[in-house]
Amino acid sequence: MAKHTVTLIPGDGIGPELTSAMRRVVEAAGVDIAWEVAEAGAGVVEKYGTPLPEHVLESIRRNKVAIKGPITTPVGGGFRSVNVAIRKALDLYVCLRPAFSIKGSGARYDDIDIVIVRENTEDLYAGIEFAEGSDAARELIEFAAAKGAGIIKPDSGISLKPISISGTQRIVRYAFDYAIANGRQKVTAVHKANILKHSDGLFLKVAREVAAEYADSGIEFEDYIVDATCMQLVLHPEWWDVLVLPNLYGDIISDLAAGLIGGLGIAMGANIGADYAVFEPTHGSAPKYAGKDMANPTAEILSATLMLKHLGETDAADRILAAVRTVIGAGEKVTYDIRRSVTGSTDGSVGTQAYADALIAEL
Ligand code: NAD
């Protein structure tokens, strides 16, 4: 029997080619994993009547650990995000996205070392929405007016932004515990509490209370308004350490952080809860590159290093990261995105699988 069993969701778009490269690299690093492949997304709707069949969630519940490729979400209509549904169904309340510089990535900065801890279940991502013109929207508009909460235009669509005490406590505690366990210095809570007094205001109040619990931990705490955070991240990326954010800001700042380190092609991530963990890159399914053997599998592979650490396979994780640093640092066998950032042209770039081969040769 294999040492570990992991659910593998290839996803769609560039997902299958990235997860196949990831799998080859992890296997070449000598980790004994049995992969339980489970398909989700638009491709399975016809067969199962849903983009997220129950057996996929059952597989993750059984194995406790999964890694996935991105899954396309139809814009506007169609089914809701499968990615968000997995996080909600398994209560994966932490979205962990370390963003650190890799020499040779072509990024504007070379000294980034930021960890994003994004709340993953609440906020505007809760999926509680009322369509324009619906009875529910009309009732909500009447309710807000009757309560003196404010006038909402009758032709409005409405999305709710719930933020709870318990949800905030657990994400901020995770940020502090992560900081302590990983030798970090500072946790910054990011918010817009000056405007959103009852949602972000609560987030900030609870974050301060949790920070007080950690007063003796040696971890510094500060808070910052999200718009100012964006500017200062670009002006002074070296100021930041661990950032803890409500869901939507975490989503946006994750892409900003990806930009600081050289793009989505290298931005890793993990969704973690009390019982289960699902690892996936920050980026989406990039449909225009699907099936072209062009996309950069680094984000998927680095997400796998987070998974390997979670599984206690730290040595393999470190060797894979070292191989990524060596190959990207050498600049000869890199995918189109990195090549373009470094040289201004994609000439001389290699494909997804050839890059994975270069990593394997370094392991
Ligand atoms: P995206 O991240 O898929 O792509 C944006 C651009 O980033 C691409 O066009 C490409 O230029 C670049 N890029 C992304 N990944 C790359 C890689 N590995 N290598 C090289 N370049 C890469 O964002 P999008 O176009 O906004 O979203 C496409 C679909 O993915 C949407 O349906 C969206 O909902 C979904 N999505 C899924 C997830 C997920 O599965 N967790 C996350 C984000 C978006």
Residues whose N, C-alpha, C, O or C-beta is under 5 A from the ligand:
A	BS01	NAD	G69 P70 I71 T72 T73 N83 L264 G265 P281 T282 H283 G284 S285 A286 A295 N296 D337
